[in-house]
């Protein structure tokens, strides 16, 4: 498992001691709206989520927690998922702790993990998808070198509803510049 470093963050595999911050993250209304995860009624469930994220053994994902180097506290989560080693492609998703928003955490995490995917996993393409109703994710994608490629109609199921929204598709391929 890899440790990565950005200008302001350390990215490392999830750890159980991240559970208190993970609990807040997983229950944040914005996170639940844009990047849902399992229900998290307590810190023990958050600890299990951290353990699951740290288990990369099946090759389908690689997950990191972003940590503030000064405080050691988790400020974000980023995952490379739906990894297809044959086609050399994957998707990327992220969550930012409410207290860390607006500081460039998301773009640094996404850029670092995409770079890792190209260099260490030999991937050729990483795709970032988000609801068209989430313009902040458009800004993150573009800042991290993911070009806008189009809109997938009715591709996002709004959590807790029967509603669907269109998704923007952004892609970064090996050789594209990042941050």
Buried (B, 14 or more C-beta within 10 A) or exposed (E): EBEBEBEBBBBBBBBBBBBEBBBBBBBBEEBBBBBBBEEBEEBEBBBBBBEEBBEBEEEEBBBBBBBBEEEEBBBBBBBBEEBEEEEBBBBBBBBBBEBBBEBBBBBBBBBBBBBBBBEEBEBEBBBBBBBBBBEBBBEBBBBBBBEEEEEEEEBBEBEEEEEEBEBBBBBBBBEBEBB
